[in-house]
Amino acid sequence: MDISTLVILATLAVVVVYFITIYNALVQLKHNVSKAWANIDVLLKQRHDELPKLVETCKQYMGYEKDALEAIIKARSAVSDARQSADMKALGAAETQLRIGLGNLFALAEDYPDLKANDSFQHLQSRITGLEQDIADRREFYNESVNLLNVRIEQFPDVIVARKMGFRAADLLEFSEAEKADVDMKALFS
């Protein structure tokens, strides 16, 4: 074998190893996104199971607040549908509605001292609030994982491998501006 053949083989070997390295890094990032989503999904399922208990507890005391309870039930269903289809845009919108509904419900509970004193309500409120905080933490991790994947599949030379191997950008889990806005406390109590 002459030197030029060795150089070509060495160059080819380096290119193949480099391709494999890029591919493996992209696979790792893709699985990190999946893992982050699975962590959110577990928390959403847990909260999904707690909400009917909260609604039932509130129904016993809040007979006149039917609209607030129905809004939570409707939003819970929308979150479940979006979660099962892994539709991040629909999930973000449904989560916004659910969080607004829960905020309204907890604010309305202030008008019902017997409900506020109920051990079951206190436990459920605490549990759901804790799950909300955990979901927010996991959402941050998920969005960071998505961002790392999306940036990597757009960078050169990774974009070449990503396109050839069918890697796709993932959607961030974003909530609407309505959730980020300050709550109008006066409207809740009028």
Backbone as a ProteinNet text record, in pm:
[ID]
protein_1_A
[PRIMARY]
MDISTLVILATLAVVVVYFITIYNALVQLKHNVSKAWANIDVLLKQRHDELPKLVETCKQYMGYEKDALEAIIKARSAVSDARQSADMKALGAAETQLRIGLGNLFALAEDYPDLKANDSFQHLQSRITGLEQDIADRREFYNESVNLLNVRIEQFPDVIVARKMGFRAADLLEFSEAEKADVDMKALFS
[TERTIARY]
83.6	0	87.7	49.3	128	72.9	144.2	111.9	-20	-51	-176.1	-298.1	-287.9	-397.6	-416.5	-307.1	-314.5	-376	-339.7	-395.6	-546.4	-586	-729.1	-804.9	-750.8	-815.9	-822	-715.4	-713.3	-815.4	-821.1	-918	-1060.3	-1085.8	-1217	-1253.9	-1156.4	-1180.4	-1215	-1143.3	-1170.6	-1311.7	-1350.4	-1483.3	-1591.7	-1572.2	-1670.5	-1681.9	-1568.9	-1571.6	-1639.4	-1610.4	-1672.3	-1823.7	-1866.6	-2009.2	-2075.9	-2013.5	-2068.9	-2077.9	-1978.5	-1977.5	-2093.2	-2111.4	-2222	-2355.5	-2370.1	-2494.8	-2527.2	-2429.2	-2451.2	-2487.3	-2425.7	-2459.3	-2603	-2645.3	-2783.3	-2883.4	-2849.7	-2936.4	-2948.7	-2838.8	-2841	-2931.7	-2919.9	-3005.1	-3152.5	-3181	-3319.8	-3378.5	-3299.4	-3347.7	-3358.8	-3275.6	-3290.3	-3422.9	-3464.5	-3594.9	-3706.9	-3695.5	-3797.6	-3804.1	-3689.8	-3684.3	-3744.9	-3712.5	-3767.9	-3919	-3968.8	-4113.3	-4177.3	-4113.5	-4167.4	-4179.7	-4083.5	-4090.7	-4210.2	-4236.1	-4352.5	-4480.5	-4482	-4600.3	-4641.9	-4546.4	-4577.3	-4646.4	-4594.3	-4654.2	-4792.8	-4809.1	-4940.7	-5042.6	-5001.6	-5091.6	-5130.1	-5032.5	-5061.5	-5160.5	-5138.1	-5230.6	-5367	-5368.5	-5492.4	-5576.5	-5510.6	-5580.9	-5629.6	-5563.1	-5600.8	-5715.6	-5726.5	-5826.8	-5971.2	-6013	-6152.2	-6181.5	-6082.1	-6099.4	-6119.8	-6041	-6054.6	-6191.7	-6235.1	-6365.5	-6476.9	-6469.7	-6573.3	-6576.5	-6460.5	-6453.2	-6514.5	-6482.9	-6533.9	-6684.6	-6734.6	-6878	-6962.3	-6911.3	-6984.8	-7005.2	-6916.8	-6922.2	-6956.7	-6924.7	-6933.4	-7044.1	-7163	-7273.8	-7298.4	-7264	-7292	-7177.3	-7071.4	-6952.1	-6936.8	-7048	-7050.7	-6960.7	-6961.2	-6881	-6731.7	-6684.8	-6542.3	-6504.4	-6591.9	-6563.8	-6568.5	-6664.4	-6674.4	-6555.8	-6505.6	-6388.1	-6266.9	-6253	-6141.2	-6158.4	-6280.2	-6306	-6277.8	-6322.5	-6300.6	-6150.6	-6080.4	-5936.7	-5860.3	-5902.5	-5838.9	-5848.4	-5963.1	-5984	-5894.4	-5884.4	-5799.9	-5652.4	-5608.6	-5470.1	-5446.1	-5540.4	-5526.5	-5515.2	-5600.7	-5596.6	-5462.6	-5416.9	-5290.7	-5172.5	-5178.7	-5071.5	-5060.6	-5173	-5171.2	-5119.2	-5145.1	-5095.7	-4958.3	-4905.4	-4775.4	-4771.3	-4883.4	-4894.5	-4859.4	-4735.4	-4686.8	-4761.8	-4801	-4874.1	-5011.8	-5082.9	-5214.4	-5200.3	-5095.7	-5074.5	-5048.2	-4968.3	-4941.5	-5068.9	-5155.1	-5281.6	-5373.9	-5382.3	-5470	-5417.5	-5286.6	-5226.6	-5256	-5250.6	-5281.3	-5423.2	-5517.7	-5657.6	-5675.4	-5608.7	-5619.5	-5560.9	-5447.8	-5384.1	-5466.2	-5524.2	-5612.5	-5733.4	-5790.9	-5906	-5874.2	-5758.9	-5719.2	-5695.4	-5632.4	-5611.5	-5743.8	-5838.2	-5971.2	-6039	-6029.2	-6091.7	-6031.9	-5901.4	-5838	-5871.7	-5885.3	-5925.6	-6071	-6157.8	-6298.4	-6314.4	-6226	-6232.1	-6217.7	-6157.6	-6144.2	-6280.9	-6384.2	-6519.2	-6592.8	-6530.8	-6595.3	-6508.7	-6527.6	-6442.6	-6449.6	-6568.1	-6579	-6495	-6492.9	-6411.9	-6263.6	-6222.8	-6082.6	-6035.4	-6127.6	-6092.4	-6094.6	-6150.6	-6163.1	-6024.4	-5994.4	-5862.9	-5837	-5938.6	-5923.8	-5889.6	-5959.4	-5931.3	-5789	-5749.5	-5615.1	-5508.6	-5531.5	-5435.3	-5428.4	-5545.3	-5548.4	-5489.4	-5520.9	-5465.2	-5312.6	-5263.5	-5118.8	-5055.6	-5118.4	-5066.6	-5063.1	-5171.5	-5178.5	-5081.2	-5069.4	-4972.6	-4830.4	-4799.3	-4667.4	-4643.7	-4746.4	-4733.1	-4712.8	-4781.6	-4765.2	-4621.3	-4562.8	-4424.3	-4329.8	-4357.6	-4274.2	-4286.1	-4407.8	-4428	-4349.7	-4353.1	-4278.1	-4127.8	-4077.3	-3935	-3901	-3984.7	-3960.6	-3977.6	-4068.8	-4088.7	-3961.9	-3897.5	-3772.6	-3666.6	-3656.1	-3559.5	-3594.8	-3723.5	-3767.7	-3731.1	-3764.9	-3736.7	-3586.9	-3507.1	-3361.7	-3314.2	-3369.9	-3334.2	-3374.9	-3494.4	-3541.8	-3450.5	-3415	-3328.7	-3192.5	-3134.9	-3005.7	-3015.5	-3121.5	-3141	-3160.6	-3249.4	-3281.1	-3159.6	-3079.6	-2959.3	-2860.9	-2845	-2746.6	-2782.3	-2912.3	-2948.3	-2947.5	-2927.4	-2916.1	-2771.3	-2680	-2540.4	-2469.8	-2375.1	-2292.2	-2177.1	-2140.3	-2182.3	-2294.7	-2341.2	-2443.8	-2571.4	-2601	-2721.4	-2720.8	-2605.9	-2596.6	-2636.3	-2579.5	-2611	-2757.8	-2804.7	-2942.9	-3042	-3018.3	-3109.1	-3103.9	-2985.5	-2969.6	-3032.4	-3028.6	-3076.8	-3218.7	-3280.9	-3421.6	-3449.1	-3352.8	-3377.4	-3465.7	-3560.7	-3655.1	-3646.8	-3675.1	-3680.3	-3799.6	-3784.7	-3892.8	-3954.5	-4080.6	-4151	-4127	-4106.1	-4097.5	-4235.6	-4238.8	-4364.4	-4379.3	-4464.3	-4482.4	-4625.4	-4640.7	-4772.5	-4802.1	-4928.6	-4966.9	-4937	-4943.7	-4920.2	-5021.8	-5141.4	-5245.6	-5198.6	-5122.5	-5075.8	-4966.8	-4887	-4777	-4822.7	-4941.6	-4992	-5032.9	-5032.2	-5078.3	-5226.4	-5263.3	-5404.2	-5478.3	-5595.4	-5680.4	-5762	-5708.7	-5773.6	-5908.8	-5921.7	-6047.7	-6159.3	-6128	-6227.8	-6267	-6173	-6204.7	-6305.3	-6303.6	-6389.1	-6508.6	-6533.9	-6649.7	-6770.5
-118.4	0	124.2	214.6	337.9	438.5	542.4	645.3	716.4	740.1	810.1	724.4	594.8	505.1	507.1	506.6	513.6	645.3	752.4	883.3	885.2	831	827	740.7	623.5	535	599.3	666.2	733.7	847.9	923.1	1033	978.7	873.6	810.2	758.6	698.9	649.6	764.7	875.5	992.9	1046.1	1054.1	1102.8	1010.5	880.3	783.7	795.8	803.5	818.6	950.3	1055.7	1185.9	1179.4	1115.9	1096.9	1018.6	911.7	829.5	910.3	990.6	1074.4	1174.5	1239.8	1335.1	1262.8	1151.5	1075.6	1034.9	981	937.7	1055.2	1169.2	1288.1	1331.5	1327.2	1364	1264.9	1137.6	1036.3	1063.1	1094.5	1124.4	1244.1	1348.8	1466.9	1434.8	1354.8	1315.8	1237.7	1148.6	1070.7	1155.4	1255.3	1348.1	1421.9	1460.5	1526.1	1429.7	1305.9	1205.3	1180.3	1172.7	1151.1	1269.8	1389.1	1508.9	1512.5	1475.4	1470.9	1365.5	1249	1142.6	1189.6	1268.5	1322.5	1416.4	1499.1	1588.2	1505.5	1407.4	1324.4	1255.4	1205.4	1141.2	1240.5	1361.2	1462.3	1504.7	1515.5	1550.2	1441.6	1316.3	1205.6	1212	1238.9	1248.3	1360.3	1474.6	1586.6	1553.9	1488.2	1447	1361	1274.7	1188.6	1264.3	1370.7	1447.6	1545.5	1595.3	1699.5	1655.8	1535.2	1496.8	1495.6	1456.2	1456.7	1599.7	1692.5	1833.1	1886.1	1857.9	1905.4	1848.9	1720.3	1658.4	1721.2	1744.5	1808.3	1947.5	2022.3	2158.8	2160.3	2062.7	2058	2054.1	1988.9	1977	2112.2	2205.9	2335.2	2450.9	2435.4	2546.8	2524.5	2505.2	2477.5	2586	2708.6	2820.4	2850.4	2777.8	2804.2	2698.4	2658.3	2551.1	2584.1	2708.7	2747.8	2725.5	2760.5	2743.2	2595.8	2511.6	2368.5	2307.1	2350	2298.2	2341.3	2461.1	2508.6	2419.5	2376.3	2287.7	2151.3	2099.7	1969.1	1974.8	2080.4	2096	2108.9	2190.2	2209.1	2080.3	2006.2	1877.7	1782.9	1779.4	1694.1	1738	1868.3	1920	1888	1898.7	1864.7	1716.7	1633.9	1489.8	1455.8	1515.2	1489.7	1532.8	1652.3	1704	1621.8	1579.1	1497.9	1364.8	1301.7	1170.8	1180.2	1291.5	1307.1	1374.7	1412.3	1481.3	1606.3	1677.4	1802.2	1918.2	1965.8	2066.6	2199.1	2237.5	2363.9	2354.4	2244.8	2225.7	2208.4	2140.3	2121	2254.1	2338.7	2470.2	2551.3	2550.3	2624.6	2563.8	2431	2364.7	2384.1	2377.2	2400.3	2541.2	2636.7	2774.3	2783.2	2722.8	2726.8	2654.9	2542	2467.9	2546.8	2606.5	2683.6	2806.7	2869.5	2983.9	2935.9	2822.9	2767.1	2730.9	2669.1	2634.3	2759.3	2859.2	2984.9	3047.7	3047.1	3101	3019.5	2887.3	2801.1	2824.7	2831.4	2853.9	2992.9	3090.4	3224.2	3222.5	3153.9	3144.4	3068.6	2974.5	2896.4	2984.9	3100.1	3194.7	3236.7	3233.7	3272.9	3161.3	3045.7	2929.9	2879.4	2935.1	2897.5	2748.1	2687.5	2544.1	2462.2	2503.3	2434.7	2451.5	2573.7	2600.3	2521.1	2494.2	2421.1	2269.1	2224.5	2082.4	2022	1915	1850.4	1797.8	1741.2	1687.4	1798.6	1912.1	2025.3	2076.2	2091.2	2141	2047.2	1916.3	1819.2	1826.8	1829.2	1833.7	1963.5	2075.1	2203.1	2200.4	2148.3	2139.5	2044.8	1931.3	1831.6	1888.8	1953.1	2008.5	2123.9	2207.1	2317.1	2262.4	2157.5	2094.3	2035.3	1970.4	1915	2025.1	2137.7	2251.4	2301.3	2308.1	2353.1	2253.1	2124	2020.8	2024	2045.2	2054.1	2172.3	2285.1	2403.2	2373.9	2302.6	2266.9	2172.8	2072.9	1976.5	2041	2135.3	2207.1	2282.4	2342.3	2413.9	2316.6	2199.2	2098.6	2048.6	2025.3	1979.8	2083.9	2210	2314.7	2330.8	2312.1	2318.5	2201.8	2082.9	1966.1	1987.2	2041.6	2070.6	2173	2276.2	2380.4	2323.9	2239	2178.9	2095.1	2016.3	1935.4	2023.7	2121.1	2206.2	2285.7	2335.7	2409.5	2314.7	2198.6	2104	2059	2034.7	1986.1	2096.5	2221	2331.1	2374.4	2328	2368	2284.8	2350.5	2280.8	2215.4	2095.8	2001.3	1907.4	1925.3	1835.9	1837.5	1951.7	1963.4	1861.8	1831.5	1734.1	1594.9	1556	1425.4	1422.2	1529.6	1535.2	1518.7	1587.4	1576.5	1436.7	1384.8	1251.6	1142.2	1160.4	1057	1085.1	1191.7	1217.4	1278.3	1344.8	1411.8	1534.1	1554.2	1666.4	1754.4	1881	1974.9	1938.8	1959.7	1935.4	2069.4	2065.4	2187.3	2214.8	2341.5	2384.3	2374.7	2354.9	2357.1	2498	2576.3	2716.5	2740.8	2829.2	2868.8	3007.2	3037.9	3165.2	3281.8	3398	3520.5	3537.9	3481.4	3494.4	3436.5	3326.6	3268	3352.8	3417.4	3496.1	3630.7	3674.3	3804.1	3797.7	3912.5	3920.6	3887.5	3819.7	3784	3908.9	3932.9	4044.4	4002.2	4026.3	3981.8	4049	4172.9	4242.2	4172.7	4127.4	4058.4	3924.7	3858.5	3729.5	3741.2	3854.6	3870.1	3961.4	3995.3	4082.7	4001
0	0	0	-83	-85.7	15.1	34	134.2	106.4	-20	-53.5	-17.5	-34.4	3.9	154.9	228.7	375.2	421.7	358.4	393.3	366.3	253	218.7	318.5	351.7	449.3	587.9	627.6	758	760.5	652.1	642.8	647.1	575	574.1	713.4	781.7	917.8	1012.6	1000.1	1084.1	1056.2	930	892.4	948.5	937.3	989.5	1141.1	1209.1	1355.2	1393.6	1322.2	1349	1326.9	1219	1190.4	1303.2	1346.1	1454.7	1583.8	1612.5	1732.8	1730.2	1617.1	1603.6	1618.2	1549.7	1556	1700.3	1771	1909.3	2000.2	1978	2058.1	2031.8	1906.5	1873.1	1933.2	1930.1	1991.8	2141	2206.4	2350.4	2379.1	2300.3	2319.9	2297.2	2195.4	2166.9	2284.6	2341	2454.5	2582	2594.3	2707.5	2699.9	2579.7	2561.6	2600.5	2555.4	2588.7	2738.7	2801	2946.4	3020.8	2976.9	3040.4	3024.8	2906.9	2885.8	2976.1	2989.1	3074	3219	3265	3401.2	3418.4	3318.9	3323.9	3317.8	3231.6	3212.1	3341.9	3417.9	3546.4	3639.8	3646.7	3734.2	3685.7	3554.2	3500.2	3531.9	3524.7	3559.4	3706.9	3792.1	3935.7	3963.5	3902.3	3922.3	3862.4	3748	3682.6	3778.5	3854.6	3950	4072.9	4109.3	4229	4203.1	4081.3	4053.5	4077.9	4039.8	4069.8	4221.1	4299.5	4445.4	4494.7	4440.2	4478.8	4439.9	4318.7	4271.4	4358.6	4390.8	4475.3	4614.2	4670.2	4801.7	4796.1	4691.5	4678.2	4651.4	4578	4546.9	4673.6	4775.8	4901.6	4969.2	4942.1	5009.5	4915.7	4789.6	4695.7	4593	4636.2	4546.9	4443.5	4476.7	4386.3	4290	4299.9	4217.2	4107.9	4051.3	3951	3831.3	3786	3669.5	3693.6	3812.6	3844.7	3843.8	3897.6	3902.1	3762.5	3682.1	3544.9	3459.7	3483.3	3408.9	3437	3560.8	3596.6	3530.6	3533.4	3471.9	3322	3256.1	3111.6	3081	3159	3137.3	3165.6	3266.8	3299.4	3179.9	3118	3001.9	2885.3	2863.5	2755.1	2780.1	2905.6	2940.3	2913.1	2952.7	2932.4	2784.1	2702.8	2558.5	2497.2	2534.8	2481.1	2531.3	2657	2714.8	2642.1	2616	2549.3	2406.4	2341	2204.1	2198.6	2315.5	2326.4	2238.3	2231.3	2155	2248.4	2239.1	2333.2	2322.3	2202.8	2187	2253.5	2228.9	2290.8	2441.8	2483.9	2627	2696.5	2633.9	2693	2710.3	2609	2617.6	2723.2	2725.9	2823.4	2965.6	2981.9	3114	3162.9	3072.9	3110.1	3164.4	3093.7	3138.6	3271.7	3288.3	3413.3	3529.1	3508.9	3616.4	3652.6	3553.6	3581.9	3661.1	3619.2	3689.7	3833.3	3855.6	3991.9	4075.6	4015.4	4087.9	4128.5	4036.5	4067.5	4176.7	4168	4267.9	4405.8	4413.9	4543.6	4598.1	4510.5	4555.4	4603.7	4531.3	4571.9	4702.9	4728.6	4852.8	4975.1	4957.4	5069.1	5123.7	5039.4	5081.3	5154.8	5167.5	5229.1	5344.8	5464.1	5578.4	5612.1	5595.9	5625.6	5529.1	5403.9	5304.1	5336.2	5365.6	5397.3	5518	5611.7	5733.2	5710.5	5602.1	5572.5	5548.9	5623.1	5611.8	5471.2	5409.5	5274.4	5176.2	5185.9	5097.9	5119	5244.1	5273.2	5216.4	5234.3	5182.2	5029.6	4964.3	4818	4764.3	4830.2	4786.2	4797.6	4906.8	4927.1	4824.9	4802.3	4706.8	4565.6	4523.9	4388.3	4372.1	4473.6	4468.4	4455.6	4529.5	4519.7	4381.9	4326.7	4191.3	4088.4	4106.7	4014.9	4016.5	4134.7	4145.2	4079.7	4101.4	4039.6	3887.3	3836.9	3692.3	3635.6	3706	3660.1	3655.2	3757.2	3758.2	3642.6	3622	3514.7	3377.1	3369.1	3242	3204.5	3302.3	3277.1	3224.6	3285.7	3241.3	3101.5	3076.5	2944.4	2838.5	2862.5	2764.5	2740.6	2842.9	2825	2738.5	2761.2	2679.4	2534.5	2513.5	2377.6	2311.9	2385	2329.3	2288.3	2373	2338.6	2211.5	2200.1	2079.5	1956.9	1968.4	1853.6	1805.1	1897.2	1857.8	1789.4	1847.2	1793.4	1651.8	1625.4	1491.8	1386.7	1430.1	1334.4	1312.3	1397.8	1385.3	1278.2	1213.7	1116	1189.7	1164.6	1062.2	1108.5	1232.9	1287.1	1203.8	1142.2	1061.4	947.6	893.8	784.4	835.3	947.8	1006.1	1048.7	1111.9	1160.3	1045.4	935.3	820.3	758.3	742.6	681.8	767.5	898.8	990.1	1042.2	994.4	1025.7	1161.9	1221.2	1349.4	1325.6	1413.4	1401.7	1525.6	1505	1617.1	1705.5	1833.5	1929.7	1967.8	2011.8	2053.8	2201.3	2231.3	2370.5	2433.9	2564.3	2639.1	2695.1	2628.1	2664.9	2707.5	2804.9	2851.2	2796.6	2783.8	2722.7	2816.4	2759.1	2835.5	2947.5	2931	3033.4	3166	3161.9	3286.7	3351	3269.3	3322.4	3378.6	3338.3	3382.5	3529.3	3594	3732.5	3739.1	3847.3	3868.5	3913.9	3854.9	3893.5	4015.3	4133	4256.3	4277.6	4235.8	4252.5	4173.7	4054	3970.1	4031.7	4097.3	4158.6	4273.7	4341.4	4458.8	4434.5	4310.5	4284.7	4246.7
[MASK]
++++++++++++++++++++++++++++++++++++++++++++++++++++++++++++++++++++++++++++++++++++++++++++++++++++++++++++++++++++++++++++++++++++++++++++++++++++++++++++++++++++++++++++++++++++++++++++++

